[in-house]
Every structure is written in structure tokens, then in C-alpha cells.
């Protein structure tokens, strides 16, 4: 066994360098026979100085590249190892090709004074088996019905502290049927979730493309997808790549503090509800409404963006599946979940036990196209609240929900589409009490003001649209 170290590399990064590219590459050489490498980064981290961290082998080309990515930990780690048989969470184990590798530094925050970054490398050639990547399983639960899941959450394979095992336990605690674990810019969470996907809880392949100018989820793709977007047109390349790989693309949390500021590419879905409703989801929903009114057909989904802590949390407003995406499936499988997401056959509700909201028009379900007619919303679990109806003009009607299980109808000349929302009325005080109790003695989160909290209605459920074309 031979272990070697190379001299420490030091680089100075300036705001001008960030202006040229959001990524800075530091090359290093890996010799033939290396079976493990370790890299450590040191710099003076501060509120105005945050450097992300990743690695690539010699196969990585310019954006968009499909090979050579070996890992990403963002700002969550300052050391990693990659070996033939194992790797730090977020990093890809496997073949160790000789040649010029690169550390990728993501220039998230660079102060005016610049920043010195020190990198230390070590290499080992001890015999190690070459461990293959896990293959996705294809579990199926038979039976048509409404199935519940969360489409946005994280483990310690990116910037959460909790393990995949803990997140799995949280999903079981929430009684979910499916879960998409979308760690930032990496797919190495599959080491656990490919193996443990089952008919009881189907795991949907996902990755969150994370950039300074917006985040997006890629669903249903087993390969890494290049996230290094730096030009306006790169978002369109991202969309093309995802489609070529048979996946879905969804823009995440299009609201402060991380709105989508890239060009809007062709997308399948949009996350209209992320975290608790009061985390300014009215901004995302308004942008969704504008895009529908402009003629785009985009399915609405929701996700908690839950970052699993290092312990299992009790149920509450700030945990997994708040909100929950509910989909109508002919069977529970990853393929069925992806098809229903793309078609918009479902709704988003506040929690796994939140209000049920199923919209039809002349019997056609959410995501369908009709020529107008009678819209019916089947609502459960929201007696005393309100049902608001929307089309391309905005809100067109608002009616009380009198019963715990009720179908409300509206017949109108809908423009472009029709969708609906459950708004808290009788439930408002109790929901706000639960929200404030979960905060404890702390201030309002997300820089919310009391005026915003008082002014914005609480949505409890949001349906997907049924699209309406003109008669004739």
C-alpha cells in the first residue's frame, strides 16, 4: 500500500472571477492505480464568504456534460473522499481513471476583498474492490386510488444533517406512499433509496438542480444532470437534456429568497407550495396563475423542502409532507407517479391529513382538456372554510363549504382553464395557533411581518387545472 500527499494548493478568488464564471476549477493529477483520494478545503468562511465544493474526473467537459461528475457537497462540507468502493455522501464511488481531475469551487458568496482557498490532497493505492452503482428497483402496489407523497426533501447527501434511514422513518411516520429525495446537485442518495424502494413506500428518483439564480427538480432520471448553468440559454439546454433522458423538470419555490431568474424553459411541473403556506407561497401561486393565464400548461405540485435533522422529529407544521402532493394513480409505482405528475392528475394539500380536493369538469379529471361545462369540486375535511374558483381572469367565485364531505358545482364560461383552492376560514384560528406554537418563543420566520400574516389568506389545498378550449 502506498499513500502519497501532494503539496497544498492555494488559490485566490475575487469578485471579478465570480463575474466571469460562478465556478472555479482547480486541477490535480491522479496516477494510475489510485483507489482512493481525499481532498480538504480551508478558507475563512463568513456570512459574506461561502464557497461550495465538488469534484470531477477527466471525463467532465463544458456544460452540458454527461460524464465525469464525481460529487458535490455545496457549502455543507469542507472535506471529501472518493474511492473505488465508497465515497463521502454526495460523492460518486467507482472507477478512478488516471489523469487530470478537478476540484469544482462554487463561488456562492465572494467578498469584495476576495478569498484565499487552500486545498490539500492525498492519494492511496491500497487494493479495493470496484463496487458498482445500485440499480433502480421497480416496486408496484396494485390498486387505483389517491396516493400521497412529498416531492422535495433532503438528506446528508447534500445539506441536511439526517441520514436516509431517518428520512425513511419520517416518511413512514407521515404515512406517505411515495417520496422524491432531491438532494442538491447529486444523485448519490440512490445508494440507499434504490435498495429500499418498496410497494409500501415508493422512492422517486430526483435531483435538485441548484444554482444562484434558481432551483429546479429533475424527476425520474437515474443519471446525474449537469447543474452548471451560467448563461440565459442554459436553462433551455437543461430542459432538453432532462427530456432526452425521459425525466420531468419542475421549477422550485419561485419566490423570495430564491426565485427562478433563469429564462423559463419548457417545464412539466411547478412547485406552487413549498414548506408551510406562510413561507410566501402566495408569490409562487400567483406566478403559476400568470403562466396558466398566458396559455402554458404546467402541472402544480408541492414539496416540503424538508432537510432531515439528525433525529426523528414529531409531527408538526415544519416537517416532512407539509405540504403533501396527492395524485390519482392506477397503481403505485414510480412510472405511475411520474405520469400523474406530468398530467396534473392531483392536488396539493397542507399535510397528509389535509383537505381532499378533487376537481372535474363534465366528468373529466384534473389535467384533462374539455370544451367547458359544469365544474365540480369534491371537498373533504374543510367544513366551515371557503372554496375559491379561478380561471384565466383570476378568481371568479368564492363559496362556503358547509359540510365535511361535499361536492360544490360551478357552471360558467371558463376562460382557458378552471382550478380551485380551499381557503381557511373556520379553521384559520386553529391553524395559526398551531403555527405559532411550533415557533415557540422565536420570531416569525422567513422575515415575515405581522401585516403579511394578517393580509394573506391561508390556503389549505390547491387543485390542478382542467383546461378549457372554446366550444364550436
N, C-alpha and C positions, 0 to 999 in steps of 0.2 A: 504494500500500500504506500502510495506517495501522496502527500498533501503539500500543496505549494501556495504561497501567497505572492501577490504582485504588489508593487508599490501603490500606495494610496493615490487616487486621482482626485484633483481639486479643480473645480470649475467655478467661474464667477458668472452669475446670471443677472442681467439688467432688465429694466422695463422695456428698453429698446429691443432686446432679444425676444421678449414676450410679444412685442408688436409684430415681429417677423413671423413668429410661429408660436402657438400655445404649447409646443412640445420641443424638448431639447434632448438630443441623443448623445450619450457618452459611450463610445465604442470600447470593447475589450475583447481579447482573444481567448478562445477555448481550444486547448490542444487535443489531439487525437487520444482517445482512451479515457477522457474525463467522464466520470459518472455522477459527479455532484459539484455544484458551485454554490457559494454563499456570497451574498452582497449585503453590505451595510451602508446606510446613508446617514450623514450627520449634517445638520445646519441649524441656524438659530431660529427655530420656529417661533412665530408670534402671530398676533391677530391679523397683522398685515403681511405676513410672510408664511405661505403654505405651499409646499412643493409636493406634488403627487409622485408616485413611484411605480415603475413597471419594468418589464424586460421583454426582449425579443431575440430570437436566434437568427442566423444568417439568411433565412428564407424570407423575412419580412421585407416587403417593398414599400413604396409610397402608397398613400391612401388612394383607392381602397385595396388593401391586400387581404388575401385569404389564408396565408400560411405564415408561420414563423412567430406568431404571438405566443409568449410564454408566461404572461401573467400581469396582473395589475392589482395594486392594493390602495390606489389613490393616496389620500393622506392618512390612512389608518395604520400603516406600518412603516418602519424605517429599517427593516431587515427582512430578507427572504432567502430561502434556498430552493434550488431546483435539482432534482436527481432523477435517475432512470426509473426509480421505483416509488418515489414520493416527492412531495413538494409542500411548501407553505400554502395554507389555504389562500385561494386566489391565483395560484401559480400552477402551471401545467407540467406534470412529470412526464417522463418518456425519453425518447431518443435525445442524445446530447451531441448534435453534429459539431464537428470541429470547424473552426473558422471565426469570423468576426461577429460577435454578439453585440448587443447594445442595451444599456440601461436607458429607459424612457423616463424622462422627468416631465411631469405635467406642471406647467407654470400657472398654477391656480391664482396665487397672490404673490406678486413680486414688489417689494417696497421700492421707493424712489432711490434709495441708497444701493439697491442691488442686494444680492445674497451670495455668500460663498457656500458651496455644497461640496462635501468631502465623501468620496466613495471608497470603500475597502473591499477587496475581492479575495476569495480563497477558493482553491480547486482541489478535488480529491479524485483518485482513480481506483479506489477500492472496488473489488468486484461487487456488482449489484445486479439483480435481475431486471430485465426490461418489463415493466408492468404496463399492460395495455389500458387504454381508457375504457370505462364501463360503457356498455351498450344500453340504449333506452329500452325499457320494458314496455309492454303494451297491455296493461291490465284493463279489464272491462267488467262493469257491473250492469247486468241486464235490467231492463225496465225503463219505460218512458216516464218523465216527470220533471218537476222543478228541482234543480240541484244547486247547491250553494258553495261559493268559493271566494277566495281572495286572490287578486291578480297582481299584487305588488307587495313584496316583503323582502327582507334581507337577513343574512347570517354573517358569521365571522369570515366567510369567504370574501366579503368586502368590508363594509364599515360598521357592522353590528358586532356586539360582544358575544352574542349567543351562538351556540352550535346548531348545526342542522337537526340534531336529535332534540334539542329544546324547542325549536320551531315546529318540528313534527308533533311534539307533545302539545304545543299551543293550538295547532290546527285540530287535533283530536278533541281538546278541551272545548273548542268553539263548535265542534260537531260539523266540520266542513266536509264537503265531498271532493273538492279539488283545490289545488293550491299552485300558484305560479311563484317560484322563488327567483327573483330578478336581481341577483347581485350585480353591483356596478362593474360594467366593462369586463366581466369574466363569466365563464361557464363552469368553473371547477366545482361548484356546489353539486354538480351532477354525480360526483364521486359518491355522494350519499343518496341523493334523491332518485337517480336512475335505479338503484338497487332496491329502494324501499317503496317505490310506487306500487300501489295495490288497489284492488277493487274497493277497499274501504276508504282510501284516500288517494286519488289520482294526482300525481305531480305533473304539471305542465311545464315543458322546457321554456325558460325565459332568461333574458339578459337585459339589464337597463343600460342603454347607451347614454353615457353621462358626459356632458360637455359643459363648458362655461356658459353657453348660450341656449341651453335647454336639454331636457332629458326625454328619452323615448324608450318604450319597452319593445323588445323583439320577442315574439312568442313562437313556439313550435319549431325552432331551429336548433340542431344539435351542435353546429359548429360555432366558433367564435365569429363575431361580426365586428369589423373594424369601426372603431368609435372616433377616430382621429380627424373629425371634421374641422376644417379651418376656413373654408370658402362657402359663400352662399349656396352654390350649386351642389355642394357635397351632400346636402340633405336628400336631394333627388337621387344621388348615387346610392345612398343608404337604402332608400325605398326600393330601388331596383334590385339591389343585392338580396334584400330580405324576400322579395317576391320570387327571385330566381331560386332561392333555397326553400321555397314553399311555406314561408312563415308569414306572420302578421306583424304589422307595425302600428304602434299606438303612441301618440304624443301624451306625455305625462304632465300632471299638475301645471297646466298652462295658466299660471297666476303668479303673483309675487310670493316668495322671493326669487323663484327660478322659472320664469315664463319661457315659452318656446319662442326664441328670437331668430332661429334659422328660417330660411324660406320654408313654407309649408309644402311638404312633398305629398305624394299620393299616400294616404294612410287608411288603414282599415278601421281603427278604433280611436277613441279619445277618452282619456281618463277625466271624467267630468266631476269626480268626487274622490278626493284623496285626504286621508286622515279624518278627524272629526269635522262635521259640517262647517263649524265656525272657523276653520283654518282657511277662510276666504274662498271657499269653493263656489260662491256665487260668481266670482270672476271667471272661473273655468266654465261654469254652466252658461254664462252669458256669451262667452266666445263660441261655445258649442252651438248655441241657438243662432248666433250670427252666421256660422258656417252652414248650418242646415238651411237657413233662410236664403243664403246665396246659392243654393242648389246642390251643395255637396252631400254625399251620402256617407255618413260616418257613424259607426255604432258607438253608443255610450257604454262605458264600463267604469268600474270603481275599484280602488285598492287602498289598503290601509297605509302603505309605505312603512309598515312596522319594521323596526330594527330590533330584532330579538335580543333582549338583555341576557345576562349570564345567569338568569334564574327564570323560572316559570312565573309569569305574572297572573294575578287573579283577573277575572273578567271585569271589564270597565270600558269607559268611552275612548281610551287611548291605546287599545291593544289590537291584536290581530283581528281581521274581519270587521273592522269599523272603518269604512262600510263593507258590506257584503255584495258581491255580484251574484245574481240569481239567474240561471239560464234554463230554458226548456230544452231537454235532451231526450232523444230516443233511447239512448243508453249512456252510461257514464264511462267515457274514455277520453283520452287526450284528443283524439280526432274529432269526437263529437263536441267537446268543449270549444275547440278552435273554430269549428264550423258555426256553432251558435254565436260565438263572439263576433265573427265576421258578418254574419247575417243580422245581428242585433236582436236575437230572439231572447230577450230578457230585460231585467231592470236592475237598478242599484238601490239598496235599502240600507238603513242606518246600522244594522247589526244582523247576526244570524237569526235573531228573533224579531227583526223589524217588520214593518208593514209589508204585506204582499200587494203587488200592483201589476196586474196583467191587463194589457190593452189589446183590444181587437177592433177592427173596422169591417163591418159586414162579414164577420167571422174570420177575417184574415189577421194573422198574428203580427206582433211587432217585427219590423224588418221587411214586411211584405209591401207590395205596391198595389194600390187599389184605385178605383175611379171615384172614390168618395162614398158617402153614405152615413150610416149610423155607427158612431163610435161607442164602445162600451168599455168601461174600466172596472175590473173586478178588484175590489179592495178588501183586505182583511187586516184586522189589528189596528185600526185607526179611527175608531168611533170618537166623534167629537172634534175631529180635525177637519181639514179642508182639502178638496181636490181642485187643482188648478189645471186648466186646459190651455194648450199652446198650439199655434201653427206659425207659418212664416211671418205673420203680422205681430207676433208676440202673444201675450196672454189674451185669450178670447172669452174665458168664462171661469168662474170660481163658485163652487157649490159646497155645502156642508156634507160631511159624511156622518150619517145618523146611526148606522149600525156597525157592529163589529165584523160582519160579513155581508158585503153589499155590492151590487153592481149598479153603477151610475152611467147613464147614457147621455150622449150629446149628438144631435143631428144638425149639421151645418155644412156650408160650402167651404170646406177646409182648403187652405192655400198651401200647396207644397207638401205638407205633412201634418200630422197631428200627434202630439205626445202629451203626457200629463205628469203631474207631481203631487205628492202628498205633503201638505204644509202643516206644521204643528199649530194647533190652536188649544184644545183642551189639554193636550199633552205638554204644552210649552213649558209651563212652570216646573213640572217634574223633570223634564229633560235638562233644563238649565240648572236645577238643583243638583242633579247627578253630575253634570259637567263641572260645576264649581266645587263639589265635594271631592272630585278626582284631582283637582288642582291643589287641594289643601290650602295652605296659607300663602301659596305663591301667587304672583300677579297673573293677569291674563296672558296667555301665550301668543306667539306669532305677532307681537306688537299690536295686538288688537286694542281698540279703545272701547270704553263702555258705550259710547254713542253708536259704534258699528254693531255691537252686540244687540243693542236695543232696536236698531233700524232694520236689520236683516232678518227676514223670516227664516225659521228653521225648516229645511227640507227633511222629510223623513224617508221619502222614496222618490225615485225619478225613473220614468219608463223610457224605453227606446221608442222611436217614432214608428208609425206606419206612414208610408209615403203615399201621397195622393196625386194622381195625374188628372187632367181635365177630362170631363165627360165628352162624348161625341164620337 
